[in-house]
Amino acid sequence: GQDYRSLDWRALRPLAPPKDRYWGDPFVLQRGGCAYVFVEEKLYATGRGHIACLTLDDQGRIAGQQVVLERPYHLSYPFIFEHGGELFMIPESAGQRTVELYRCVRFPDRWEFVKDLLTDIYAVDATLLEHGGQFWLFANVKSPGGSSLDALHLYYAPDLFSDHWQPHPHN
């Protein structure tokens, strides 16, 4: 693979949001000659994030922008992955005390709720990995009175749609 030293930094184009909002946690997918950048978009007026998608043209300029997932609570970190020929997203929903799974039913703008993978947990930036016949879910977990910045936890299940994600014994 390439490393950062082989990039032509002069050819990179910054993507800046309008002044009334923040963009963070980008996840990039290439489809049909376009790049789609899924981001947390937080409007300063509301302080609540949703998931937006920026469509980039072949020059890296924003050709389109739309909200693709919005809930009555904060969403961020749109972790997107493929499984079984379908596209899924696990956005951060820590304020709701859940880890939620969504399936893409129309790319890039229509996502349906599948299920809660974990409940009653303040889990930040959940990231999934399939390895060795198991699904592994990494997340920073905030304990009462603690921080979500210093406690990485691991959960595992034999199936993505399992109702029984097990905490790793060394959490």
Secondary structure, DSSP 8 states (H G I E B T S, - for coil): ---GGGS-GGG-------TTEEEEEEEEEEETTEEEEEEEEEETTT--EEEEEEEE-TTS-EEEEEEEE--SS--EEEEEEEETTEEEEEEEEGGGTEEEEEEEEETTTEEEEEEEEEES--EEEEEEEEETTEEEEEEEE--TTS-SSS-EEEEEESSTT-S--EE-TT-
